[in-house]
Amino acid sequence: MALLPIDSIRRLGRSAGNTGPDAVLALLLPGGTLIAGLIWLVRHRSWLASQARAFAARLLSASLGVLVSACAGHGAPTPAARPAVTAVTLRSGPVSLTTQLPGRVSAYRIADVRPQVGGIILKRLFTEGERVAAGRQLYQIDPAPYQAALASARASLAHARAATVAAKLTVERYQSLVEARAVSRQDYDNALATQQQDEADVASAESAVRNAEINLAYTKVYSPISGHTGRSAVTEGALVTSNQATSLVTVTQLDPAYVDLTQPSTTILRFKRELASGQIRSVGAGKAPAQLVLEDGGAYAVSGTLQFSEVSVDEGTGSVTLRAIFPNPSDLLLPGMFVHATINEGVREGAILAPQQGITHAPDGTATALVVGAQDKVESRTVVLDRAVGNEWVVTRGLNAGDRLIVGGVQTVKAGMQVAVRLVRSEPTPIPSLAGTAPEPDLAVR
């Protein structure tokens, strides 16, 4: 059981006034504070009721005064505030159209060097990674067995030639004797056949000598193309075989370099139409100039050529692989490097550029825009987009010059609402260079 301190009991007794000793005594009981409060409320209920009625009268009088003053000061209710939006006034003008095609660099030529004869590698005559010219010797295979084979073939050829000389003399002697009937016609025919066989043996021996010379020459392994050597797969003393699956070394030609670009078939069709109409400047039959942007975002200094010939459409993806050729004298472009080729498609006059923040896309891909129409009412437009130029869309249908496109507060309004418009001014987008796209417009309050 909790008891109040004696000081608290005395203060409550003094504040109770005429509550009586029974209220003070109640403070000593368990829950005494609550009981004393109830006793005070019962004894003063009439006074509390009068105070409540006076307070209610004063509150009602003040409310009526405020209502009367509000009605007197305003003849009509205050209309709801319009939602505020930010809009830009669209303009038409010339814009340079460029397309960036992602792709990867591939080598112009790749040669896997393999031995055409077997034997022991005696020497490696290059340094790995070195640039070599076409026809330079790379390896030396042991030539001794092939030198011996060549000597044997030459001896066989000499033997065949000697037999041919003897057969020829025999035929010449038999020819005069058969006319004098000193030898039979059969012996003459046999001698003539033997001469022809010996002549055939000479031809066969000459072929054997030529084959032995070729095999001996194959002991010197040469580079078939000019380029950079890779890692050597063999060292001195290694045994190699003719036409083995593993190459001795790979030689890669990097100058010029190919850039393979994969794009939808619709892109190649558009390029061909623009090339035929002269919108894209041609540098030859079916070719267009191209610039290159490296993987780190830097521009490649040398321009190349985009080729449209000898392409096929992938039936599975509907994409087309285009091939561009770029000079690579400094070997900056390496096989497998990711790059972007930029194609200049000319200047389109009267193009409508809309800031991207003013265009929304539905789940089905439909592009829509909100514009401020007459009486500052919001209108919804379905638009057709061509491409992005910087942070703007090139609009081909749905928006016109002079339309007020909402770019701020799009999520807070819908079609048919009246809005409070705050116009901002967009600077004209400059014509970008061939290697870049349009910069972002600078917005300023009108």
C-alpha positions as CSV (number, residue, x, y, z in Angstrom):
1,M,0.0,0.0,0.0
2,A,1.5,3.4,-1.1
3,L,1.1,6.4,1.3
4,L,1.6,10.0,0.4
5,P,4.3,12.0,2.3
6,I,2.9,14.2,5.1
7,D,4.0,17.4,3.3
8,S,1.9,16.5,0.2
9,I,-1.1,15.7,2.4
10,R,-0.8,19.2,4.1
11,R,-0.6,21.0,0.8
12,L,-3.6,19.2,-0.6
13,G,-5.5,20.0,2.6
14,R,-4.7,23.7,2.3
15,S,-5.7,23.8,-1.4
16,A,-8.9,21.9,-0.7
17,G,-10.1,24.9,1.3
18,N,-13.5,24.0,2.6
19,T,-13.5,20.4,1.4
20,G,-13.7,19.3,4.9
21,P,-11.6,16.9,7.1
22,D,-13.1,13.9,5.4
23,A,-11.3,14.8,2.1
24,V,-8.1,15.3,4.0
25,L,-8.6,12.0,5.7
26,A,-9.2,10.3,2.4
27,L,-5.7,11.2,1.4
28,L,-4.4,8.7,4.0
29,L,-6.2,5.8,2.5
30,P,-5.0,3.7,-0.5
31,G,-5.7,5.6,-3.6
32,G,-6.3,8.6,-1.5
33,T,-5.5,11.3,-4.1
34,L,-8.2,10.0,-6.5
35,I,-10.8,9.8,-3.7
36,A,-10.0,13.3,-2.6
37,G,-10.4,14.6,-6.1
38,L,-13.8,13.0,-6.5
39,I,-15.0,14.5,-3.3
40,W,-13.9,18.0,-4.4
41,L,-15.7,17.6,-7.8
42,V,-19.0,16.5,-6.1
43,R,-19.0,19.5,-3.7
44,H,-18.1,22.1,-6.4
45,R,-20.3,20.7,-9.3
46,S,-22.6,23.7,-9.4
47,W,-19.7,26.2,-9.7
48,L,-18.0,24.1,-12.4
49,A,-21.3,24.0,-14.4
50,S,-21.6,27.8,-14.3
51,Q,-18.0,28.2,-15.5
52,A,-18.6,25.8,-18.4
53,R,-21.7,27.7,-19.6
54,A,-19.9,31.0,-19.5
55,F,-16.9,29.6,-21.5
56,A,-19.3,28.1,-24.2
57,A,-21.1,31.5,-24.6
58,R,-17.9,33.4,-25.1
59,L,-16.6,30.7,-27.7
60,L,-19.9,30.9,-29.7
61,S,-19.8,34.7,-29.7
62,A,-16.2,34.8,-31.1
63,S,-17.0,32.2,-33.8
64,L,-20.0,34.2,-35.0
65,G,-17.9,37.4,-35.1
66,V,-15.3,35.7,-37.3
67,L,-17.9,34.3,-39.7
68,V,-19.7,37.6,-40.0
69,S,-16.4,39.4,-40.8
70,A,-15.4,36.8,-43.4
71,C,-18.7,37.1,-45.2
72,A,-18.6,40.9,-45.2
73,G,-15.1,41.0,-46.6
74,H,-15.5,38.5,-49.4
75,G,-18.6,38.2,-51.5
76,A,-17.7,34.8,-53.0
77,P,-15.7,31.7,-51.7
78,T,-11.9,31.7,-52.5
79,P,-11.2,29.4,-55.6
80,A,-8.8,26.5,-55.2
81,A,-5.2,27.3,-56.2
82,R,-4.0,26.0,-59.6
83,P,-1.1,23.6,-59.6
84,A,2.1,25.2,-60.8
85,V,4.1,23.7,-63.7
86,T,7.2,24.6,-65.7
87,A,7.0,24.7,-69.5
88,V,9.2,25.5,-72.5
89,T,8.1,27.0,-75.8
90,L,9.2,24.7,-78.6
91,R,10.9,26.0,-81.6
92,S,11.9,24.6,-84.9
93,G,15.4,24.9,-86.4
94,P,18.3,23.0,-88.1
95,V,19.9,20.2,-86.2
96,S,22.8,18.0,-87.2
97,L,21.9,14.3,-87.0
98,T,24.5,11.8,-85.9
99,T,24.2,8.2,-85.0
100,Q,26.6,6.3,-82.7
101,L,27.0,2.6,-83.5
102,P,28.6,0.5,-80.8
103,G,31.1,-2.2,-82.0
104,R,34.4,-3.9,-81.4
105,V,37.7,-3.8,-83.1
106,S,38.9,-6.8,-85.0
107,A,42.2,-7.5,-86.8
108,Y,42.5,-6.8,-90.5
109,R,44.4,-10.1,-91.0
110,I,45.3,-13.0,-88.7
111,A,47.7,-15.7,-89.7
112,D,48.2,-18.9,-87.6
113,V,51.7,-20.1,-88.5
114,R,52.0,-23.9,-88.6
115,P,54.8,-26.2,-89.8
116,Q,54.4,-27.9,-93.2
117,V,57.1,-30.5,-92.4
118,G,58.0,-32.3,-89.2
119,G,61.3,-32.0,-87.3
120,I,63.1,-30.5,-84.4
121,I,63.0,-26.7,-84.0
122,L,66.6,-25.5,-84.1
123,K,66.1,-21.7,-83.9
124,R,63.5,-19.1,-83.1
125,L,64.4,-16.0,-85.1
126,F,62.0,-13.4,-83.7
127,T,61.1,-11.7,-80.4
128,E,57.6,-12.2,-79.1
129,G,55.5,-9.1,-79.8
130,E,57.8,-7.9,-82.5
131,R,56.5,-6.4,-85.7
132,V,57.7,-8.6,-88.6
133,A,57.4,-8.1,-92.3
134,A,55.9,-10.6,-94.7
135,G,58.4,-13.2,-95.8
136,R,60.6,-12.9,-92.7
137,Q,61.9,-16.2,-91.3
138,L,60.5,-17.1,-87.9
139,Y,61.7,-20.6,-87.2
140,Q,64.4,-23.0,-88.5
141,I,63.5,-26.7,-88.5
142,D,66.3,-29.3,-88.7
143,P,67.0,-29.6,-92.4
144,A,69.4,-32.6,-92.4
145,P,66.7,-35.3,-93.2
146,Y,65.4,-33.2,-96.0
147,Q,68.8,-32.5,-97.4
148,A,69.4,-36.2,-97.5
149,A,66.1,-36.8,-99.2
150,L,66.9,-34.2,-101.8
151,A,70.3,-35.8,-102.6
152,S,68.6,-39.2,-103.0
153,A,66.0,-37.7,-105.3
154,R,68.7,-36.1,-107.4
155,A,70.6,-39.4,-107.7
156,S,67.5,-41.2,-108.8
157,L,67.0,-38.5,-111.4
158,A,70.5,-38.9,-112.7
159,H,70.0,-42.7,-112.9
160,A,66.8,-42.3,-114.9
161,R,68.3,-39.8,-117.3
162,A,71.2,-42.3,-117.9
163,A,68.8,-45.1,-118.7
164,T,66.9,-42.8,-121.0
165,V,70.1,-42.1,-123.0
166,A,70.8,-45.8,-123.4
167,A,67.3,-46.5,-124.5
168,K,67.3,-43.7,-127.0
169,L,70.6,-45.0,-128.6
170,T,69.1,-48.5,-128.8
171,V,66.0,-47.3,-130.6
172,E,68.2,-45.3,-133.1
173,R,70.2,-48.5,-133.9
174,Y,67.2,-50.7,-134.2
175,Q,65.5,-48.2,-136.5
176,S,68.1,-48.8,-139.3
177,L,68.3,-52.5,-138.7
178,V,64.6,-53.1,-138.8
179,E,64.5,-51.5,-142.3
180,A,67.2,-53.9,-143.4
181,R,65.3,-56.7,-141.7
182,A,68.4,-57.4,-139.4
183,V,66.2,-57.3,-136.3
184,S,62.6,-58.2,-135.9
185,R,59.9,-55.6,-135.7
186,Q,59.0,-56.9,-132.2
187,D,62.5,-56.1,-130.9
188,Y,62.3,-52.6,-132.3
189,D,58.9,-52.0,-130.6
190,N,60.3,-53.2,-127.3
191,A,63.2,-50.9,-127.5
192,L,60.9,-48.0,-128.3
193,A,58.7,-48.8,-125.3
194,T,61.7,-49.0,-123.0
195,Q,62.8,-45.5,-124.1
196,Q,59.4,-44.1,-123.3
197,Q,59.4,-45.8,-119.9
198,D,62.8,-44.3,-119.1
199,E,61.6,-40.9,-120.2
200,A,58.6,-41.3,-117.8
201,D,61.0,-42.3,-115.0
202,V,63.0,-39.1,-115.7
203,A,59.8,-37.0,-115.2
204,S,59.0,-38.9,-112.0
205,A,62.5,-38.4,-110.7
206,E,62.3,-34.7,-111.5
207,S,59.1,-34.4,-109.5
208,A,60.7,-36.2,-106.6
209,V,63.6,-33.7,-106.7
210,R,61.1,-30.8,-106.8
211,N,59.2,-32.2,-103.8
212,A,62.4,-32.8,-101.9
213,E,63.4,-29.2,-102.6
214,I,60.0,-27.9,-101.4
215,N,60.2,-29.9,-98.1
216,L,63.7,-28.6,-97.6
217,A,62.5,-25.1,-98.1
218,Y,59.7,-25.7,-95.6
219,T,62.2,-26.2,-92.9
220,K,62.5,-22.4,-92.9
221,V,59.2,-21.1,-91.5
222,Y,58.3,-17.6,-92.8
223,S,55.7,-15.1,-91.8
224,P,52.9,-15.0,-94.4
225,I,51.8,-11.4,-93.6
226,S,53.2,-8.3,-92.0
227,G,52.1,-7.7,-88.5
228,H,52.8,-8.3,-84.8
229,T,53.9,-11.7,-83.5
230,G,52.1,-13.2,-80.5
231,R,53.4,-15.6,-78.0
232,S,55.5,-18.5,-79.3
233,A,54.0,-21.9,-78.6
234,V,57.3,-23.8,-79.0
235,T,61.0,-23.2,-78.2
236,E,64.2,-24.6,-79.5
237,G,64.4,-28.4,-79.3
238,A,60.6,-28.9,-79.6
239,L,59.4,-31.6,-82.0
240,V,56.8,-30.4,-84.5
241,T,54.8,-32.2,-87.1
242,S,53.4,-31.2,-90.5
243,N,50.0,-29.5,-90.4
244,Q,49.7,-29.9,-86.6
245,A,46.6,-28.5,-84.9
246,T,48.6,-26.2,-82.7
247,S,50.1,-23.1,-84.4
248,L,53.7,-22.1,-83.7
249,V,52.8,-18.4,-83.4
250,T,50.1,-16.1,-84.5
251,V,50.8,-13.0,-86.6
252,T,48.2,-10.2,-86.5
253,Q,48.0,-7.2,-88.9
254,L,46.6,-4.2,-87.1
255,D,47.0,-1.5,-89.7
256,P,44.3,-0.9,-91.0
257,A,41.8,-2.2,-88.4
258,Y,38.3,-3.4,-88.8
259,V,35.4,-2.2,-86.5
260,D,32.4,-4.6,-86.5
261,L,29.1,-2.9,-85.7
262,T,25.9,-4.7,-84.9
263,Q,22.7,-2.8,-85.6
264,P,19.0,-3.6,-86.4
265,S,18.3,-4.1,-90.0
266,T,16.1,-0.9,-90.0
267,T,19.2,1.1,-89.3
268,I,21.1,-0.2,-92.4
269,L,18.0,0.4,-94.5
270,R,17.9,4.0,-93.3
271,F,21.6,4.5,-94.0
272,K,21.2,3.2,-97.5
273,R,18.3,5.5,-98.2
274,E,20.1,8.5,-96.8
275,L,23.3,7.5,-98.8
276,A,21.3,7.2,-102.0
277,S,19.5,10.5,-101.5
278,G,22.8,12.3,-100.7
279,Q,22.0,13.1,-97.1
280,I,25.0,11.1,-96.1
281,R,28.2,12.1,-97.9
282,S,29.6,9.2,-99.9
283,V,33.3,8.5,-100.3
284,G,32.9,5.7,-102.8
285,A,30.5,3.0,-103.9
286,G,28.3,2.2,-100.9
287,K,30.7,3.8,-98.4
288,A,30.3,6.6,-95.9
289,P,32.8,8.5,-93.7
290,A,32.9,7.6,-90.0
291,Q,34.5,8.9,-86.9
292,L,35.5,6.8,-83.9
293,V,35.1,7.3,-80.1
294,L,37.4,5.2,-78.0
295,E,36.4,3.2,-74.9
296,D,37.6,6.0,-72.6
297,G,35.5,8.5,-74.4
298,G,38.3,10.1,-76.3
299,A,38.0,10.8,-80.1
300,Y,40.1,8.8,-82.5
301,A,42.2,11.2,-84.6
302,V,41.9,9.4,-87.9
303,S,38.6,9.0,-89.8
304,G,37.5,5.8,-91.4
305,T,35.1,4.3,-93.9
306,L,31.8,2.6,-93.2
307,Q,31.0,-0.1,-95.7
308,F,27.5,-1.3,-96.5
309,S,28.3,-4.1,-98.9
310,E,28.5,-7.8,-98.1
311,V,26.2,-7.8,-95.1
312,S,23.6,-10.4,-94.0
313,V,20.7,-10.2,-91.5
314,D,20.8,-12.6,-88.6
315,E,17.5,-14.5,-88.8
316,G,17.4,-15.0,-85.0
317,T,17.9,-11.4,-83.9
318,G,17.2,-9.4,-87.0
319,S,20.4,-7.5,-86.7
320,V,23.1,-6.6,-89.2
321,T,26.8,-6.6,-88.8
322,L,28.4,-3.6,-90.5
323,R,32.1,-3.3,-91.0
324,A,34.1,-0.1,-90.9
325,I,37.8,0.3,-91.8
326,F,40.1,2.7,-89.9
327,P,43.8,3.4,-90.4
328,N,45.8,2.3,-87.4
329,P,49.4,3.5,-87.9
330,S,50.1,3.8,-84.2
331,D,48.4,0.4,-83.3
332,L,46.1,2.3,-80.9
333,L,43.1,0.1,-81.9
334,L,43.5,-3.4,-80.6
335,P,41.4,-6.5,-81.3
336,G,38.4,-6.8,-78.9
337,M,38.4,-3.1,-77.9
338,F,34.9,-1.6,-77.4
339,V,34.4,1.6,-79.4
340,H,31.6,3.7,-81.0
341,A,31.5,4.7,-84.6
342,T,29.8,8.0,-85.3
343,I,28.0,8.6,-88.6
344,N,27.0,12.1,-89.7
345,E,23.6,11.9,-91.4
346,G,23.5,15.6,-92.4
347,V,21.4,18.5,-91.2
348,R,17.6,18.3,-90.8
349,E,15.9,21.7,-91.4
350,G,12.9,22.6,-89.3
351,A,13.4,19.9,-86.7
352,I,11.4,20.0,-83.4
353,L,13.6,19.4,-80.3
354,A,11.8,18.5,-77.1
355,P,13.5,18.2,-73.7
356,Q,13.6,14.6,-72.6
357,Q,12.1,15.4,-69.2
358,G,8.9,16.5,-71.0
359,I,8.4,13.1,-72.7
360,T,7.0,10.1,-70.9
361,H,6.8,6.5,-72.2
362,A,4.0,4.0,-71.6
363,P,4.7,0.3,-70.8
364,D,3.9,-0.4,-74.5
365,G,6.5,2.1,-75.6
366,T,4.1,4.8,-76.7
367,A,5.6,8.3,-76.1
368,T,3.3,11.0,-74.8
369,A,3.8,14.7,-73.9
370,L,1.7,17.2,-71.8
371,V,1.3,20.7,-73.3
372,V,-0.4,23.8,-72.0
373,G,-3.2,24.8,-74.4
374,A,-5.8,27.5,-74.5
375,Q,-7.0,28.9,-71.2
376,D,-3.9,27.2,-69.6
377,K,-5.5,23.8,-69.8
378,V,-3.4,20.7,-70.0
379,E,-3.5,18.6,-73.2
380,S,-2.1,15.2,-73.7
381,R,-0.3,14.5,-77.0
382,T,0.9,11.2,-78.5
383,V,4.3,11.9,-80.2
384,V,6.6,10.1,-82.5
385,L,10.3,10.3,-81.7
386,D,13.2,9.9,-84.1
387,R,16.3,9.9,-82.0
388,A,18.0,11.6,-79.0
389,V,20.3,14.6,-79.6
390,G,22.0,15.4,-76.4
391,N,19.3,15.6,-73.7
392,E,16.5,16.3,-76.3
393,W,14.3,14.2,-78.5
394,V,13.9,14.9,-82.2
395,V,10.1,14.8,-82.6
396,T,8.7,13.9,-86.0
397,R,5.0,14.0,-85.2
398,G,2.7,15.2,-82.4
399,L,4.3,18.5,-81.4
400,N,4.6,21.8,-83.3
401,A,6.7,25.0,-83.0
402,G,5.1,27.3,-80.4
403,D,3.7,24.5,-78.2
404,R,4.2,25.0,-74.5
405,L,5.7,21.6,-73.3
406,I,5.5,20.9,-69.6
407,V,8.9,19.9,-68.3
408,G,8.3,20.4,-64.6
409,G,5.4,19.2,-62.4
410,V,4.4,16.5,-65.0
411,Q,3.5,14.0,-62.2
412,T,1.1,16.5,-60.5
413,V,-1.2,17.3,-63.4
414,K,-3.3,15.5,-65.9
415,A,-5.2,16.4,-69.1
416,G,-8.0,18.9,-68.7
417,M,-6.6,20.6,-65.6
418,Q,-6.0,24.4,-65.5
419,V,-2.5,25.1,-64.4
420,A,-0.3,28.1,-63.4
421,V,2.4,28.2,-66.1
422,R,6.0,29.3,-65.4
423,L,7.8,29.5,-68.8
424,V,11.5,28.9,-69.1
425,R,13.6,29.6,-72.2
426,S,15.7,27.0,-73.9
427,E,18.8,28.2,-75.9
428,P,18.9,26.9,-79.5
429,T,20.8,23.6,-79.7
430,P,24.0,24.2,-81.7
431,I,24.9,21.8,-84.6
432,P,27.2,19.2,-83.1
433,S,30.4,18.1,-84.6
434,L,30.7,14.7,-86.4
435,A,32.2,13.1,-83.3
436,G,29.7,14.3,-80.8
437,T,26.0,15.0,-80.0
438,A,24.1,18.1,-79.1
439,P,24.9,19.5,-75.7
440,E,22.3,20.0,-73.0
441,P,20.3,23.2,-73.4
442,D,20.8,26.0,-70.8
443,L,17.5,26.8,-69.1
444,A,16.8,30.3,-67.8
445,V,13.7,31.9,-66.4
446,R,12.0,34.2,-68.8
